Amino acid sequence: MTENSKLLQPENPVGIIGYGAYVPKYRLPATEVSKVWTDGVGGLPVVEKSVPGIDEDVVTMSIEAARNAMNRARIDVSEVRAVWVGSESHPYAVKPTSTIVAEAIGAVPNTQAADWEFACKAGTEAMVAAMGLVGSKMAKYAIAIGMDTAQGRPGDPLEYTAAAGGAAFVIGPADEALAEIECTYSFVTDTPDFWRRAYQKYPEHGHRFTGEPAYFKHVTEAAKYMLETSETKAEDYAYVVFHQPNAKFPQTVGKQLGFTPEQIKTGLLVSEIGNTYSGAAIIGLTAILDEAKPGDRILMVSYGSGAGSDAMILKVTDQIDDRRKNAPSTRSYISRRKEIDYATYARMRGKLTMK
Amino acid sequence: MDIPRHWRLKKQRYALVGEVCDHCDSKVFPPRDICPDCGEEAKTLYSFSGKGEVYSYTKVFEAPAGFDENAPYTVAMVKLEEGPLVTAQLTDLDESNLEIGMPVEMVTRKLRSATDERGMLVYGYKFRPVMA
């Protein structure tokens, strides 16, 4: 590392002890949205998106991802000292998602529990905080989750992509890790590209303003600083995963940074499941961990509107092969698929006025 | 006021936490502190695996109050691999595959809102077809 580094690095090395993904079963093809709102005319940002079942929300989805992560971690749940859930679709305005998740996995009562919010990077925010808690030896293990059931106004461009899914990670000491997190870097500015005001059902966004000054600026600055400061190059990484609001943005930024389609493709899930918001970059990471080999290096860069990016360098260890079989793969959730039409989607997402 | 009841039942509802009889090793669900097999005290907590199979099922079209948003839905008696029979909704179902004996696994899902849209959310176990 170079001197005067702005990288965030814990004093004691940390890593991912267990990881788990979750994607609901239902899929809404983008053609269903365009059929209703544009007469089927125009390009589509994804093939289809995942839709939560009528009995699913960020609580239930986080519970399943956390159980998968714990099955891979194979640790005593009484040693977990934090359960943190990042999302922009917590079921309650006031009452933590995280206490329900912690109760369901048996992590109560000797634990921190809190909900995080930073648009689409709430999940990596929780991961970075968990790195600090574990890296300072305040705690042996912490669980960080990023999960969303994203909202899209009917007819809005976001309706094609606003999806459901995410991932959970058990963070712990590096010598027990299946992937060490070597360092992280956050790049944050006040950039109003996307927001949802209090009591509003759907978010607003700045259309083209969400591109250059928002997504591309923050992802690029975070990735560039990370590469320069860690004295690594694109070719040093086996895999790279970016926040993926659509199929185009992550591929464009990846190319600009010198990464090949081969490095990007494993973690690029948006065409098949849509934009899972707080879950988007990190569920891509779980798909990578499902196939990575010991020694592989991974670069992950999240993005959250408002705006900021967290970049992370991970190095896979030889404990990966033994752990990953202990929970369903991310691909097995993606292939568990039931297509629905727009009318069913409208009912499942509460878009029909009943009273 | 339902809040204390929902709060008291949370462990069994969220994670199928029942009891095991220290005398005859029977697994007990829902927890009742007395073993239904040998009649002795059974207070040791036991987390069920969540695996089981459909023992019988029916489809509900006229749902009771609080569940109408989910109708129509399928309710099953599920024979847990540890022995007890539990009644629960099935979810994420492909109805063409539904049959007695179908292997299922427990998932924690939203059961209902305790009252209206202002009420607390009630979470609990349902069963889905076992993931391949």
Interface residues (C-beta under 8 A of the other chain):
Chain A: K25 G53 I54 D55 E56 D57 V59 T60 I63 E64 P91 Y92 K95 I100 E103 A104 I105 G106 P328 S332 Y333 R336 K338
Chain B: K10 K11 Y14 A15 S47 E69 N70 Q89 T91 D92 D94 V107 T108 R109 K110 L111 M120 L121 Y123 K126 M131 A132
